[in-house]
């Protein structure tokens, strides 16, 4: 069976799949050259991980990608960070049994092994004596020393970093990371996470160890101009023709330039043998809706009735002032209920405040409060 190229992936988009982010990529590279640590801020599914991996690909960098999703205890956090350190070591050295002896000396506090040319570090612990903070601090310091010795520099990308807050030694582990981050210029830390509210608490709260450690990089939606170039390049490759303007405009209208939905919708369209028209976009969007409807209903059921009502109102009529009398009358709620509901929905990343306008989306206005997920907004309008 012949493999088909996935040009609109639902996960990482790198290389030819990656669209623009020129400014952010340039900033990442500048910060890396200056050894400035970064925290990447955006709603879910805006392409944070793809951006980091694209920069790593372009700079040919030794790197680790650590995912702390559901890492709610010290041991799990430690194991995943040690796996990341193993990744970096495996990419910077031509591994051999001879070298393993040297690495055992460098990582003397750990059990090390070499399998199929992959270096591995394991935590050492005996029940109650396990010290996550010491293990993480010692291992990161050993990595920094190894990088310095070999005149290398590495990116240490930690995703879903907000989940560390639930571990027993959360603040002390963050303190250990800060200590290493401040002492070395050989490891550049990049932090990210899907819950903006919880993530920013770790970096903006004066009482937290990572306060003011990082440059913040905010990701907005990719512009319609950049998507036009990207999609037309993919269309020329598939159909030897550019997309009709009406087709492209319909894609933008449905997805509202949300990266995840742009890829989901285009993945459906690029299954067609012929160049898609606007009606094909309508059908493909309905297909996306059918695929995602159950998930969206489950998300709505987690909200209070007040939050559901507000979300529906914002799907129908995005507003710049949720406390004005017209909006309050529309939703039929007191100002205090609306204020609390808006705050909760912002924290849950269910809604967002527009920070930039785009000529391809004339209905999206600066400072508007809108439903963040365009397919969810479509569902709410469909059943209103």
C-alpha positions as CSV (number, residue, x, y, z in Angstrom):
1,X,0.0,0.0,0.0
2,X,1.4,3.4,-1.0
3,X,1.8,5.9,1.8
4,X,0.1,9.3,1.3
5,X,1.8,12.4,2.5
6,X,-0.1,14.1,5.4
7,X,0.2,17.7,4.4
8,X,-2.3,19.0,6.9
9,X,-1.4,17.0,10.1
10,X,-3.5,17.1,13.3
11,X,-0.4,17.0,15.4
12,X,3.0,18.4,14.6
13,X,3.4,20.5,11.4
14,X,7.0,20.9,10.4
15,X,8.9,21.4,7.2
16,X,6.7,21.9,4.2
17,X,3.6,21.4,6.4
18,X,4.5,24.4,8.5
19,X,2.9,27.8,7.7
20,X,4.8,31.1,8.3
21,X,5.4,32.3,11.9
22,X,8.4,34.2,10.5
23,X,8.4,36.8,13.2
24,X,8.2,34.2,16.0
25,X,10.8,31.9,14.5
26,X,13.2,34.9,14.2
27,X,12.6,35.8,17.8
28,X,13.1,32.2,19.0
29,X,16.5,32.1,17.1
30,X,17.6,35.4,18.5
31,X,16.7,34.4,22.1
32,X,18.4,31.1,21.6
33,X,21.6,32.8,20.5
34,X,21.4,35.0,23.7
35,X,20.5,32.0,25.9
36,X,17.3,33.6,26.9
37,X,14.6,31.2,28.3
38,X,11.1,31.5,26.9
39,X,7.5,30.7,27.8
40,X,5.2,30.3,24.9
41,X,1.6,31.5,25.5
42,X,-1.4,30.7,23.3
43,X,-4.7,28.9,23.5
44,X,-4.8,25.2,22.7
45,X,-4.1,24.0,19.2
46,X,-2.5,27.2,17.9
47,X,0.7,25.3,16.9
48,X,3.0,26.0,19.8
49,X,4.7,22.6,19.6
50,X,5.0,22.8,15.8
51,X,6.7,26.2,16.1
52,X,9.3,24.9,18.6
53,X,10.0,21.8,16.6
54,X,10.3,23.8,13.4
55,X,12.9,26.1,14.9
56,X,14.8,23.1,16.2
57,X,14.7,21.6,12.7
58,X,15.9,24.8,11.1
59,X,18.8,25.3,13.5
60,X,19.8,21.6,13.6
61,X,19.8,21.8,17.4
62,X,20.3,19.1,20.1
63,X,17.0,19.1,21.9
64,X,14.6,17.5,24.3
65,X,10.9,17.5,24.1
66,X,9.3,16.7,27.5
67,X,5.6,16.4,28.0
68,X,4.4,16.8,31.6
69,X,0.8,16.0,30.7
70,X,-0.8,14.2,33.8
71,X,2.7,14.2,35.5
72,X,1.1,14.8,38.9
73,X,3.7,13.3,41.2
74,X,7.4,13.7,41.8
75,X,8.5,10.4,40.4
76,X,6.7,10.9,37.0
77,X,8.0,14.5,36.7
78,X,11.5,13.2,37.4
79,X,11.3,10.3,34.9
80,X,10.1,12.5,32.1
81,X,12.8,15.1,32.7
82,X,15.5,12.4,32.8
83,X,14.1,11.0,29.5
84,X,14.5,14.5,28.0
85,X,18.1,14.6,29.2
86,X,18.7,11.2,27.6
87,X,17.3,12.6,24.3
88,X,19.8,15.4,24.3
89,X,22.8,13.2,25.2
90,X,21.8,10.7,22.5
91,X,21.9,13.5,19.8
92,X,25.2,15.2,20.8
93,X,27.5,12.2,21.2
94,X,28.5,9.2,18.9
95,X,27.4,6.7,21.5
96,X,29.5,3.6,22.2
97,X,30.3,1.2,25.1
98,X,33.6,3.0,25.6
99,X,31.8,6.3,26.0
100,X,29.3,4.8,28.3
101,X,32.0,4.5,31.0
102,X,32.6,8.3,30.7
103,X,28.9,9.1,30.8
104,X,28.5,6.9,33.9
105,X,31.1,9.1,35.6
106,X,29.4,12.3,34.5
107,X,25.9,11.0,35.6
108,X,27.3,9.2,38.6
109,X,24.1,9.6,40.7
110,X,22.1,7.7,38.1
111,X,21.8,4.3,36.5
112,X,22.8,4.7,32.9
113,X,22.5,2.3,30.0
114,X,23.1,2.1,26.2
115,X,20.6,0.3,24.1
116,X,20.4,0.3,20.3
117,X,22.6,3.5,20.2
118,X,20.2,5.3,22.6
119,X,21.5,6.6,25.9
120,X,19.2,6.3,28.9
121,X,19.3,7.7,32.4
122,X,17.2,6.2,35.2
123,X,16.4,7.7,38.5
124,X,17.7,6.0,41.6
125,X,15.4,5.7,44.5
126,X,14.4,3.3,47.3
127,X,10.9,4.2,48.4
128,X,11.0,7.0,51.0
129,X,14.6,8.0,50.1
130,X,13.7,9.3,46.7
131,X,14.5,13.0,46.3
132,X,13.1,14.4,43.1
133,X,14.5,17.9,43.5
134,X,18.1,16.6,44.0
135,X,17.7,14.1,41.1
136,X,16.5,16.8,38.6
137,X,19.0,19.4,39.7
138,X,21.9,17.0,39.6
139,X,20.9,15.6,36.1
140,X,20.4,19.0,34.5
141,X,23.7,20.2,35.9
142,X,25.5,17.2,34.5
143,X,23.9,17.8,31.1
144,X,25.0,21.5,31.2
145,X,28.6,20.4,32.0
146,X,28.5,17.8,29.2
147,X,27.2,20.4,26.7
148,X,29.9,22.9,27.8
149,X,32.6,20.3,27.4
150,X,31.5,19.5,23.9
151,X,30.8,23.1,23.0
152,X,27.2,22.4,22.3
153,X,24.0,24.2,23.2
154,X,20.6,22.6,23.5
155,X,16.9,23.5,23.7
156,X,15.0,21.8,26.6
157,X,11.3,22.1,25.7
158,X,8.8,21.3,28.5
159,X,5.2,21.2,27.3
160,X,2.1,21.0,29.6
161,X,4.3,22.6,32.2
162,X,1.3,23.7,34.3
163,X,0.7,20.1,35.3
164,X,3.9,20.2,37.5
165,X,1.9,22.2,40.0
166,X,0.2,19.1,41.3
167,X,3.3,17.2,42.3
168,X,4.4,17.0,45.9
169,X,7.6,19.0,45.4
170,X,6.3,21.3,42.7
171,X,7.8,24.6,44.0
172,X,11.2,23.0,44.9
173,X,11.4,21.3,41.4
174,X,10.7,24.7,39.8
175,X,13.4,26.2,42.0
176,X,15.9,23.6,40.9
177,X,15.1,24.3,37.2
178,X,15.5,28.0,37.9
179,X,18.9,27.4,39.5
180,X,20.2,25.5,36.5
181,X,18.6,28.0,34.1
182,X,20.4,30.9,35.7
183,X,23.8,29.2,36.0
184,X,24.2,27.9,32.5
185,X,24.1,29.4,29.0
186,X,24.3,25.9,27.4
187,X,20.6,24.9,28.0
188,X,17.8,27.1,26.8
189,X,14.5,26.3,28.4
190,X,11.2,26.7,26.6
191,X,8.0,26.2,28.6
192,X,4.5,25.8,27.2
193,X,1.1,24.5,28.2
194,X,-2.5,24.2,27.1
195,X,-3.9,26.0,30.1
196,X,-2.8,29.6,29.8
197,X,-4.3,30.7,33.1
198,X,-2.4,28.1,35.1
199,X,0.7,28.4,33.1
200,X,1.0,32.2,33.6
201,X,0.5,31.8,37.3
202,X,3.8,29.9,37.5
203,X,5.7,32.8,35.8
204,X,3.8,35.9,36.9
205,X,3.3,35.2,40.6
206,X,6.1,36.8,42.7
207,X,5.9,33.9,45.1
208,X,6.7,31.3,42.5
209,X,10.3,30.2,41.7
210,X,10.1,30.9,38.0
211,X,8.9,34.5,38.4
212,X,10.4,36.7,35.7
213,X,12.8,34.0,34.5
214,X,11.5,33.9,30.9
215,X,10.7,36.1,27.9
216,X,7.0,35.6,27.1
217,X,6.1,34.9,23.5
218,X,2.4,35.2,22.6
219,X,1.1,33.4,19.6
220,X,-1.8,34.9,17.7
221,X,-3.6,33.3,14.7
222,X,-1.7,33.1,11.4
223,X,-2.8,35.8,9.0
224,X,-5.1,35.1,6.0
225,X,-2.4,36.4,3.7
226,X,0.1,33.9,5.0
227,X,-2.5,31.1,4.7
228,X,-3.3,32.2,1.2
229,X,0.3,31.6,0.1
230,X,0.5,28.3,2.0
231,X,-2.7,26.8,0.7
232,X,-2.1,27.9,-2.8
233,X,1.3,26.3,-2.8
234,X,-0.4,23.0,-1.6
235,X,-3.1,23.4,-4.2
236,X,-0.6,23.8,-7.0
237,X,1.1,20.7,-5.8
238,X,-2.2,18.7,-5.7
239,X,-4.3,20.1,-8.6
240,X,-1.8,22.2,-10.5
241,X,-4.0,25.3,-9.9
242,X,-4.6,27.9,-7.2
243,X,-7.7,27.9,-5.1
244,X,-10.5,30.1,-6.3
245,X,-10.9,33.2,-4.2
246,X,-14.4,32.1,-3.2
247,X,-13.1,28.7,-2.0
248,X,-10.3,30.3,0.1
249,X,-12.7,32.9,1.6
250,X,-15.1,30.2,2.6
251,X,-12.3,28.2,4.3
252,X,-11.3,31.4,6.3
253,X,-14.9,32.2,7.2
254,X,-15.4,28.7,8.8
255,X,-12.1,28.3,10.5
256,X,-11.6,31.9,11.5
257,X,-7.8,31.2,10.9
258,X,-7.7,28.8,13.9
259,X,-4.6,26.6,13.0
260,X,-6.1,23.3,14.2
261,X,-9.4,23.8,12.2
262,X,-7.6,25.1,9.2
263,X,-5.7,21.8,9.0
264,X,-8.7,19.7,9.8
265,X,-10.9,21.3,7.1
266,X,-8.1,21.4,4.5
267,X,-7.3,17.7,5.2
268,X,-10.9,16.9,4.1
269,X,-10.7,19.2,1.0
270,X,-7.4,17.8,-0.1
271,X,-9.0,14.3,-0.4
272,X,-10.9,15.5,-3.4
273,X,-9.7,14.7,-6.9
274,X,-10.8,18.1,-8.3
275,X,-10.1,21.7,-7.2
276,X,-12.7,22.4,-4.4
277,X,-15.3,25.1,-4.8
278,X,-17.2,26.9,-2.0
279,X,-19.9,24.2,-1.8
280,X,-17.2,21.6,-1.3
281,X,-16.0,23.6,1.6
282,X,-19.5,23.6,3.1
283,X,-19.7,19.9,2.9
284,X,-16.2,19.4,4.3
285,X,-17.0,21.6,7.3
286,X,-20.1,19.6,8.0
287,X,-17.9,16.5,7.9
288,X,-15.6,18.1,10.5
289,X,-18.7,18.9,12.6
290,X,-19.9,15.3,12.5
291,X,-16.4,14.1,13.6
292,X,-16.1,16.5,16.5
293,X,-19.7,17.0,17.7
294,X,-19.6,14.5,20.5
295,X,-16.4,16.0,21.9
296,X,-17.8,19.5,21.8
297,X,-21.1,18.4,23.5
298,X,-19.0,16.8,26.3
299,X,-17.0,20.1,26.7
300,X,-20.3,22.1,27.0
301,X,-21.7,19.7,29.6
302,X,-18.7,20.5,31.9
303,X,-19.9,24.2,32.0
304,X,-22.5,25.7,34.3
305,X,-25.8,26.8,32.8
306,X,-24.7,30.4,33.2
307,X,-21.5,29.7,31.2
308,X,-23.4,27.8,28.5
309,X,-25.9,30.6,28.1
310,X,-23.1,33.2,27.8
311,X,-21.2,31.1,25.3
312,X,-24.3,30.7,23.1
313,X,-24.9,34.5,23.3
314,X,-21.3,35.2,22.2
315,X,-21.5,32.7,19.4
316,X,-24.5,34.5,18.1
317,X,-23.4,38.1,18.9
318,X,-19.8,38.7,19.8
319,X,-19.5,41.9,21.8
320,X,-16.8,44.4,22.8
321,X,-18.5,45.2,26.1
322,X,-20.1,42.3,28.0
323,X,-21.4,44.7,30.7
324,X,-23.3,47.0,28.4
325,X,-27.1,47.1,28.7
326,X,-27.8,45.7,25.3
327,X,-25.7,42.5,25.9
328,X,-27.1,42.1,29.4
329,X,-30.7,42.3,28.0
330,X,-29.8,39.8,25.3
331,X,-28.6,37.2,27.7
332,X,-31.1,38.1,30.4
333,X,-28.7,38.0,33.2
334,X,-27.4,40.4,35.9
335,X,-24.1,42.2,35.4
336,X,-22.5,40.2,38.2
337,X,-23.4,36.8,36.7
338,X,-22.1,37.9,33.3
339,X,-18.9,39.2,34.8
340,X,-18.2,35.9,36.7
341,X,-19.2,33.8,33.7
342,X,-16.9,35.8,31.3
343,X,-14.0,35.4,33.8
344,X,-14.5,31.7,34.1
345,X,-14.8,31.2,30.3
346,X,-11.6,33.2,29.7
347,X,-9.8,31.1,32.2
348,X,-11.0,27.9,30.6
349,X,-9.9,29.2,27.1
350,X,-13.5,28.9,25.8
351,X,-13.6,32.5,24.7
352,X,-10.9,35.1,23.8
353,X,-10.5,38.8,23.3
354,X,-9.4,39.7,19.8
355,X,-5.9,41.3,19.8
356,X,-5.5,41.7,16.0
357,X,-7.7,42.2,13.1
358,X,-7.4,40.5,9.7
359,X,-8.7,41.7,6.3
360,X,-9.8,38.2,5.5
361,X,-12.1,38.2,8.6
362,X,-14.0,41.6,8.5
363,X,-16.5,40.4,11.0
364,X,-13.8,39.8,13.7
365,X,-13.2,43.2,15.4
366,X,-10.4,44.3,17.7
367,X,-11.3,43.8,21.4
368,X,-14.3,41.7,20.6
369,X,-15.1,38.8,23.0
370,X,-15.6,35.7,20.8
371,X,-15.9,32.0,21.2
372,X,-12.4,30.6,20.7
373,X,-13.3,27.4,19.0
374,X,-14.9,28.2,15.6
375,X,-16.5,24.7,15.3
376,X,-18.0,25.1,18.8
377,X,-19.4,28.5,17.8
378,X,-20.9,26.8,14.7
379,X,-22.5,24.2,16.9
380,X,-24.0,26.8,19.2
381,X,-25.4,28.8,16.3
382,X,-26.7,25.7,14.6
383,X,-28.8,24.7,17.6
384,X,-29.9,28.1,18.8
